[in-house]
Amino acid sequence: MGSLSPPPPPPVPPENQASGFRICVSFCGRDETTGTTVSNWLDSYNPADNTLGHVGAIPGLPRNHILKGFALVCLGGFVYVIGGKLCLNVLDAEGSVETDVAVRSDVVRCNVATGEWAPCSPLALQRFDFACTACNGRIYVAGGQFTVSGARGTSAAEVYNPERDQWAPLPGMSALRYKCVGMAWEGRFHVVGGFAEREGCSRTVPSVVERSSAEVFDEERGEWDLVPGMWQLDVPPNQIVAVDGRLYSSGDCLNNWKGHIETYDGKLNIWSVIERSQLHDMSSLVAGPREHSLERQYLTMAPVGRHLYFLAGYRAAGDELRSMTVAHAFDTEPGAAEAWASFQPLMDDGNKELCSHCCVVQLS
């Protein structure tokens, strides 16, 4: 691979010191020397100085097992790892073989500043591929799948009180949902899209109406409100994040980058493309000459200040021994001089797999 010259760093959000934030992300990998699976670990990216630090391995995972479909949520300086599907990953003559083992209800949390892990009370219902977010000082979960053999979701929801280390049940949603996205917006827990079907419905093919809808939990009334057409697509969203009260999305669960960023208008109930965000190939932001094209291995989006940070993993075509992590930043301010910027690539030995969407913790 050719040498890469460092591009200028993206602007630091003026309203928040970027040094007080960390973007936390979980990976798994393989030790090429032994052929064994490296179970999930947690890394922390500092957007102020473009460094990626190792926080520690997620505790409680058996040898050669990886965790997928779990939620990574930040609250009060801690990162919570919630639920997920445990998979056995071994290497045979034909390559890597992955087998679903069990669905977990386990919850652990990590103090990002110290790297110390501690167990928390487990979920009442084990689940993976569910909606989860922190909202009003609590953690909400809803939907997901609860068996490795089932093809249907659940409508069950619950909420975690970190002061009491206690989960409490919530009323069920109107639809069974999995691969739905959770976010806090306007002070309420939103569950958007997913593979969904009405509770008690006999249809074998889920309705587009449920898939494109959202359900919003009202804490005061203790009820769910249905928002038809909030997602507008039959395919579930990949991520939805909020910046300064506006929602942003960049893809769906089949294509995590659609070539642009969209923002949501709650009054009109529509998503629209941000004109300055169009970018056919994110690797074009990676500066410097190279002998081979870059293949993107993963992508996850995080809001920091007024910026959207995209942590992307790349590998040069044909290079199995090295990869790189690159942070791209999009400025959501309409009057910003430069919409896109990129940090210098961070080189890695071997390859790693993104295991969950990232989350942002504020340390100071």
N, C-alpha and C positions, 0 to 999 in steps of 0.2 A: 504494500500500500504506500502511496506517495506521502510525503510529509504534509502536515496540515498546519497552516499559519493561523494564529488565533484571531478570530473576528472580534470586533469591539463588543463589550458586554452590553446587555440590554439596560435601559434606564432603570434606576431604582425608584419604586413608587414613592412619591413625595409624602403621601399621607401616612405611610407606615414604613418604619425602618425594616428593610428586608432582612437585616441581620437577626431580627427577633423571630423569624419564621424558619421552620424546617418542613420540607416536603418529605413525608415518610412513605416508603414503598417496600413491598415484599417481593423477593425473588426466590427461585429455586434453581438448581443446576446439576451438573454432573462432574465428578472428579474423573478426568480423562485418564489419569495414571492408574487408578484402581477400578474404574468402570462402575463405581457406586454412585448412588443418587445423593446429592447434597440437599437435605430438607430445607424448608423455608427459613429464610433469615430476613431481618429488617435492616434497611439502609435509610440514611437520612441525608437529604440534599439541602445544602445551604445556598439559596439564590443570591446572597450578598457577595460570596467569594467563589462561587462555582466549584464547590467541593462536595464529594459524595463520601460520606462516612459510614462505617459499619457499626450498627447499633447492637446487634446480637441475634443469635438463633432463636426462633420461636420454640419455647419449651414444650415438652410433652409429646413430640412427634416420634414415632418409632423409626428405626433404621430403615432406609430405602423407601420411606413414605413421604409424600408431599401433600400439602393441604391446598385445595382449590375451592372456589365459590364462596369463600368466607368474606366477611366485612372487615375493613380496616377503618377505624373511626378515631378521630382525635377529640379529646375533651379535657380541658384543664391541665394541659401539660403532659397528659398521658395518651398513649396509643393503645386502643383496645382491638384485640383480634377475636372475632366473634363467629362461632359456628364453623361451617364449611364441610366439604366432602374430603375424606381421607382416601388417598389413592396409593397403591403399591406400584412403584416404578422400578423395574429391573431391566437388565441388559441381557439379551440372548443372542443367538447367532444371526438373527434377522434384524437386530437393533433394539431400540427401547420399547418395552411393553408396559402399558399402564392398565391397572385393574382397579375399579372402584371397590372400596372396602367397606366404608361405613360413613354415615352422616353424623356429625358431631354437634353437641350442645355446649361444648367447652367454651369458656371465655377467660382470656388472660389479658393483662395490661402491662405496658412497659413505660417506665419513666424515661422519657427521651433524653433528659439532661444527664441522668446517671447510668442508664442502660439496665436498670434493675427491673426484673419481671416479678409479677405476683398474680396468683389465681384469683378469679372473681366468681361470683355465683353463676351457675350455668343457665342457659336458656331453658324455659319451660318446655319448648318444643325444639328438637334438633332441626336444623335447616341449612340449605345452601342455595346460592343464586337468589338472594332475597334483597329487599329494599332495606336500607339502614342509614341513619344519619343522627347527628347530635342536634338537638333543638331545645332551647330554653333550659339548658343545664342538665338534660337527660338524653338517653340514647333510645331511639325508637327503631324497632324492626317490624317488618310485615312481609307476608308472602314467602315465596321460596318453595323448594321441594324438600321433603322430609324423609324420603327413602331413596336408595340408589337404584331400585328397580322400578319405581313409579314414573309415570310420564305426566302427572298432573301436579299442579301447585296447591298451595293452601291459602286460605283467606285469613289465617290466624295472625294476630299482632300482639306485641308486648312492649313494655317500656321499662328501662333500667334507671334506678335512682342510685348514683354513685356514692352518695353520702351514706346510704343504708346498705349498699351492696345487695340490692334486691330487685328482682324482676316482678312486674305486675301485669296481669293480662289486660288487653284492650278489647273492645268489641271487634268482631270480625269484619273484614271488608265485604263489599257486595259481590266481589269476584274472586275466584281462585287465580293467583298470579305467581309466576316465577320469571326470573331474569328481568324483574322490574327494577326501576331506579328510584332511590330515595334521596330527597334533599329537603333542607329547611328553607322555606321562603315565606316572607311576610309573617314570620312568627309561627308557622304551622308546618307540620310534617306532611310532605307530599310523596305519594307513591305513584310513579308515572309508568304507563305502558306495561310491557311484559307479555309473555304468552299467557293469555287470560281467558277465562270462561266464567259464565255466571254460576253461582252456587246452585247446585241441584240441576244444572242443565244436562240434558241427555245428548247434546251434540258431540260428535267425535272431533269436529274441526272447530277450534275456538273462533269466536266472532271478531271481526275487525273492529266492531264498535267497542268491545271491552279492551282489545289490544291498544287502541288509540286513546283510551280514556285515562284519567288520573283520579285517584281518591285522596282526599285531604282530610286529616283528622283535626277536629275542633276540640281542643282540650276543655273548654268551658262547658260545652254541651255533651262531651263524651260521645260524639257521633262522627261518622264519616260523611263527607260531602263528595258527590260525584261530579267531575268536570269532564264532560264528553269532548273528544277531539283535541285534548291538550297536547298530544304527541303527534297525531295526524298521519303516522306511518304504521303499517302492519308489522314492521320489524321493530323489536324493542330498542330503546336508546342504549348507547354505550355509557356515557356520563352526561350529567347535567349539573352545572355549578352556578353559584350566584356571585356576582360582583356588583357592589353598590346597588343592590336591590334589583338587578336584572339577571335573567337566566341565560346561560350560554350552553350550546352543545356543538360538537364537532363531528359526530358520527353515530352509527348504530352498532348493534352487537355483531353484525356481519362485516362492517367496514368502519373501523374506528377513526378514520380520517376521510371525509367525503370531498376534500379539496377546498373547504371553506368553513367558517364559523357562523352559526346561526344564533339569533337572539329572539327571545319570546316576548310578545306583546300580550299581557294579560287581559287588557280591555278588549282587544280584537280576537283573542284566542288564536293567534297565528304565530308561526316561526318565520323569520325573514333572514336572508343572507346579509352579513356585514360586508359591505363592498370592498373594504380595504383588506379583507381577510383571505381572499382567494389565493390559493397556493396549490398548484397541481401536485407537486412533489416536495415534501418537507426536506428531503436530503439536499435540495438545491440551496438551502440556507447554510449548509456545512461548508465553510470556506477552505480553500487550499486545493492544490492539484492532487489527483488520485488516478491510479492506473485502472481501477475497476469501479463499476457502479456500486452504489450502496444499497443493500437490502434492509428494509426496516423490519426489525424483529418484534418490537412492542412500542406502545404509545399510551401515555396516561396524562391527564390534564389536571392542573391544580390552580386555584385562585390565590394570588398573593397581591395584596393591595389592589391596584386597578389593572393588574396584569394577569393574563392567563399564561401559565408556564406549562409547556409540553415537554415531559421527559421522554425522549425517544431512544431506542436502542437500535444500532446499525451494525451491519457486518458487510465487509467487502465481499463481492461475489466470489465464491470459491475459497474463501479464507475461513476455515473451521476453527482456527486456533485463537483468533483475536476478535474482539468486538469493541464497540464504543457506546458510551452514553452521552447524549447531547441534549442540552436544555435550550429550547426555543421559547421566546417570549413574545406574546402579542399584547400590545397596548390597547385597551378598550376605550381609552379617551379619544373621542372623535377628532379633536384638534391636534393630536400627537403628530410630530413631524415624521417619525418613522413608525409604521405599524408593526413590522416584524424585526426582531433582532435575534442573535444566536450567540451562545457561549462557546468557548473552546472545547472540543471533544475531550472526554475523559476515557482513556483507554483501559480495557479489561482483558485479562487472559481468559480464554475459553468463551463459552456462551452461557447466558442465563435466561431464564424464562420469567416473565412478569406473572405473578400469581394473584394479584388483586389490584383494584384501583387504588391510587394513592390518597393520602389525606394530608392536611396541613395543620401543624401544631404551632402555636405561638408560645415561645419560651420567655419573652420579656416584652 
